[in-house]
Amino acid sequence: MSISSADSSDQITLTHQFQCAVCQQVFSDPVTTPCGHNFCQSCIQSVWDSSSTCRCPTCNKSFTSRPEISINTAFKELADKQEMAESDRLLVSLIVSIQERQTEVHSEIEEKQKAAERRAEELVDELQQEIRELQRRSAELEELRSTEDHLHLLQRLPSLTSPPPTRRWTEISVHPELCVGTLRRALSQLDDGLKEELESLKKEVDVVLDPDTAHPNIVLSADGKQAGRGELLHIVPDNPQRFDPVICVLSKKGFLSGRIYFQVAVGQKTFWDLGVVKESVNRKGMITSKPENGFWTVRLRNGNEYRALDSPSVVLSLKGKPQTVGVFLDYEEGIVSFFDVENRSHIYTFSGCSFSERIFPFLSPGVCDDGKNTAPLVIATVNHKK
């Protein structure tokens, strides 16, 4: 699979048409000025707010009064589609580069393995020659042991007892770990490259928690970004969407396609669960979090016991205590991955997932743990500079 230079040039030109002249990025909430030029709504408003005269940044046309502008819905849809097309193009390019690098790695390993095999064959031949020489000397010694010709024995003894010109075999070794080390380094480079590309492909979503799904013990912030554990049960309607008695909450918005990414600040909490679930999960009575039941989650217990709730569940040995956990979902590829944001390290990936309905972000702030776990889980803003 390859991308021609003509296709690349056309793609660059097309992408430029969907870039704001102010921020040089793909349009976010595009608006059109009376002179016919397009800008991000926030960009043009910022330009006009900082000047006493409203001018078009592209053609410099001035307006006697500040124009009324609204989001160009049709153009916004085109810009969104262009952004998705660009992400898909980057993904294809990433896959091709990974495949090419894998081919190079395998070729390098095969060459090193063949060289090691040739060297091993040479050493075996040399060893066999020395064995044959020792066997010849042993036979001659055995013959001379019974001879009565003392003169002949004295003449032959120096050459038979002197050590043959042997190789110091203790200094010779074949290191298969050299091939393994090469493979590990190459795969590590691929993994680092994949993580970098993932940073450019993931799309942050605005997660707002849904009070209609929250257990009565959960306290939500007014903006729906924090979920804490309350001391008392709140009096709330017992609707079908609400979890009870499991203490958890879902986001208001679910997803039927695409790639999404969100981050949850867990801080110094000692108990929590987070991940994604399908819309039809059981919400009444006790539940078992595992993929067969529509749950793709990781959890913390007792301050240091991390586990991915796969089938079977997997104990996680992490380098440190994550302060912020990133969750990445690729609906079409059937992947849910978790990352330690501060350490920029991978935590766990559910692969081969079969999604056929809407998927929702899922949080559980856990038990109070004698007052050590009262802090809320917080939907964190993604810092794209990290």
SVG drawing of the C-alpha trace seen along z (x, -y; Angstrom):
<svg xmlns="http://www.w3.org/2000/svg" viewBox="-39 -52 105 108">
<polyline fill="none" stroke="black" stroke-width="0.4" points="0.0,0.0 1.4,-3.4 0.4,-7.0 1.4,-8.8 3.0,-12.2 0.1,-13.5 -2.4,-12.2 -0.3,-13.7 -0.2,-17.1 -4.0,-17.1 -4.5,-16.2 -2.3,-19.1 -4.2,-21.5 -7.5,-20.2 -6.5,-20.3 -5.4,-24.0 -8.8,-24.9 -10.2,-23.8 -7.7,-25.8 -8.4,-29.0 -6.3,-31.9 -5.8,-33.0 -4.9,-29.8 -3.7,-27.8 -5.7,-24.7 -8.7,-22.8 -11.8,-24.9 -13.5,-24.7 -17.1,-26.0 -16.5,-27.8 -18.2,-31.1 -18.4,-33.2 -17.8,-37.0 -19.9,-39.2 -16.9,-39.4 -17.1,-35.6 -14.1,-34.4 -14.2,-31.6 -12.7,-31.6 -13.0,-29.7 -15.8,-31.5 -13.5,-32.0 -10.6,-33.2 -12.5,-36.0 -14.2,-37.1 -10.8,-37.3 -9.4,-39.4 -12.3,-41.8 -12.3,-42.0 -8.7,-43.2 -9.3,-46.0 -11.4,-49.1 -12.2,-48.3 -13.7,-45.1 -11.7,-44.0 -11.4,-40.7 -7.9,-39.2 -7.8,-37.8 -8.9,-40.7 -8.6,-43.5 -12.1,-44.7 -13.5,-46.8 -17.1,-46.9 -18.8,-49.9 -20.5,-47.8 -19.6,-44.4 -21.3,-41.8 -23.6,-39.3 -22.1,-35.9 -23.3,-32.3 -21.8,-28.9 -21.8,-27.7 -23.3,-24.3 -22.6,-22.9 -19.0,-24.0 -18.5,-22.7 -19.7,-19.2 -17.2,-19.4 -14.4,-20.5 -15.2,-17.6 -15.2,-15.1 -11.8,-16.5 -10.4,-16.1 -11.5,-12.5 -10.1,-11.9 -6.8,-13.3 -6.7,-11.0 -7.5,-8.0 -4.7,-9.0 -2.2,-9.2 -3.4,-5.9 -2.8,-4.3 0.6,-5.8 1.4,-4.5 0.3,-1.0 2.5,-1.1 5.5,-2.3 5.1,0.3 4.8,3.1 7.9,1.8 9.9,1.6 8.7,5.1 10.0,6.4 13.4,4.7 13.6,6.1 12.8,9.7 15.4,9.4 18.1,8.2 17.2,11.0 17.4,13.6 20.8,12.3 22.2,12.4 20.7,15.8 22.3,17.2 25.7,15.6 25.4,17.2 24.6,20.6 27.5,20.4 29.9,19.6 28.5,22.4 29.0,24.9 32.7,23.7 33.2,24.2 31.7,27.7 34.1,28.6 37.1,27.4 36.0,29.3 35.5,32.5 39.0,32.1 40.5,31.8 38.5,34.8 39.9,36.9 43.4,35.8 43.0,36.7 41.5,40.1 44.6,40.8 47.0,39.9 45.0,42.1 45.3,45.1 49.0,44.6 49.6,44.3 47.6,47.5 49.8,49.2 53.0,48.0 51.9,49.0 52.5,52.6 55.7,52.2 59.0,53.5 61.0,51.3 62.1,48.7 64.0,46.6 61.0,46.2 58.9,45.3 61.4,42.6 61.4,41.2 57.6,41.0 56.8,39.8 57.5,36.0 55.2,35.6 52.4,37.6 52.5,35.9 52.9,32.4 49.5,30.6 48.0,30.3 47.3,26.8 43.8,26.6 41.4,23.6 40.5,22.1 36.9,23.3 35.9,21.6 36.4,18.2 34.0,19.2 30.3,18.7 27.3,18.0 24.9,15.4 21.3,15.9 20.4,13.0 22.1,10.7 19.4,11.6 16.7,11.3 18.1,7.9 18.0,6.6 14.4,7.7 13.5,6.1 15.1,2.8 13.3,2.8 9.9,3.6 10.5,0.9 11.1,-1.6 7.9,-0.5 6.0,-0.8 7.4,-4.4 6.5,-5.4 3.0,-3.9 2.5,-5.9 3.6,-9.1 1.2,-8.5 -1.6,-7.6 -1.2,-11.0 -1.8,-12.7 -4.8,-10.5 -6.8,-10.4 -9.7,-12.7 -10.6,-14.2 -14.3,-14.1 -16.2,-16.3 -17.4,-13.9 -20.2,-15.2 -21.6,-12.8 -25.3,-11.9 -27.1,-12.5 -29.9,-10.2 -27.5,-7.2 -25.7,-8.1 -26.1,-5.9 -27.9,-7.9 -24.6,-7.9 -22.7,-9.7 -22.3,-13.5 -21.9,-15.2 -20.5,-18.6 -22.7,-21.2 -20.7,-21.0 -20.9,-17.2 -17.1,-16.8 -16.6,-15.4 -18.0,-12.3 -17.5,-11.9 -18.8,-9.6 -21.4,-11.1 -22.0,-10.1 -25.8,-10.0 -28.1,-8.6 -29.7,-11.4 -33.4,-11.3 -33.5,-10.8 -36.1,-9.3 -35.6,-5.5 -35.5,-5.5 -34.3,-2.5 -31.1,-4.2 -29.8,-4.6 -27.3,-2.2 -28.3,-0.6 -26.7,0.7 -23.4,0.4 -21.9,-3.0 -21.1,-4.3 -22.2,-6.7 -22.1,-7.0 -21.6,-10.0 -24.5,-11.7 -23.2,-11.0 -22.5,-7.5 -20.6,-6.7 -21.5,-4.4 -18.3,-4.9 -14.9,-6.5 -12.0,-6.9 -12.5,-8.8 -10.1,-9.8 -10.8,-11.2 -8.8,-11.5 -9.7,-11.0 -7.8,-12.5 -7.6,-9.8 -5.1,-11.6 -4.4,-9.8 -7.7,-7.9 -7.4,-4.3 -10.4,-2.8 -11.8,-3.5 -13.1,-1.9 -13.1,-3.5 -13.4,-2.6 -16.3,-2.2 -19.5,-0.1 -22.1,0.7 -25.6,-1.0 -27.5,2.2 -25.5,3.3 -27.4,4.4 -27.9,1.4 -29.9,3.0 -28.5,5.5 -25.0,6.6 -22.9,6.7 -19.7,8.4 -17.4,6.2 -16.0,8.1 -16.2,7.9 -18.9,10.6 -21.2,8.4 -20.4,5.2 -17.7,3.8 -14.1,2.8 -12.6,1.4 -9.6,1.2 -9.7,0.7 -7.7,-0.1 -8.2,1.5 -6.6,0.8 -4.4,-1.9 -2.0,0.3 -3.8,3.3 -4.4,2.6 -6.3,5.0 -7.7,5.1 -11.2,6.7 -10.7,8.9 -11.7,12.6 -9.9,13.7 -8.9,10.5 -5.3,9.5 -3.1,8.2 -1.2,5.1 2.3,4.3 2.7,0.5 5.9,-1.5 4.2,-4.1 0.9,-5.2 -1.1,-6.9 -2.4,-10.4 -4.3,-10.7 -5.6,-7.8 -6.2,-8.2 -8.8,-6.0 -8.7,-5.5 -11.5,-3.7 -11.4,-2.7 -14.9,-1.5 -14.3,0.0 -11.0,1.8 -12.5,3.1 -9.8,1.7 -10.0,0.1 -6.6,-1.1 -5.6,-2.7 -2.5,-4.9 -0.7,-6.6 -0.7,-10.2 2.1,-11.6 4.5,-8.7 3.3,-8.4 3.2,-4.7 0.8,-1.9 -1.4,-0.3 -3.5,2.3 -5.4,2.9 -8.6,4.9 -8.4,6.1 -10.7,8.0 -13.7,6.3 -17.0,6.6 -19.0,3.4 -22.5,3.4 -24.3,0.7 -23.6,-2.7 -20.6,-2.8 -20.4,-5.1 -17.6,-6.4 -17.9,-4.8 -16.7,-5.9 -17.0,-4.6 -15.4,-6.6 -15.4,-3.6 -16.0,-3.2 -15.0,-5.8 -12.2,-3.6 -12.3,-5.2 -12.1,-8.7 -9.1,-8.0 -11.1,-7.8 -13.4,-10.8 -11.8,-12.8 -13.8,-12.7 -12.9,-11.3 -12.5,-14.3 -12.8,-14.4 -9.5,-16.1 -8.8,-18.5 -6.4,-17.0 -3.1,-18.9 -2.0,-18.4 1.5,-19.8 2.4,-16.8"/>
</svg>
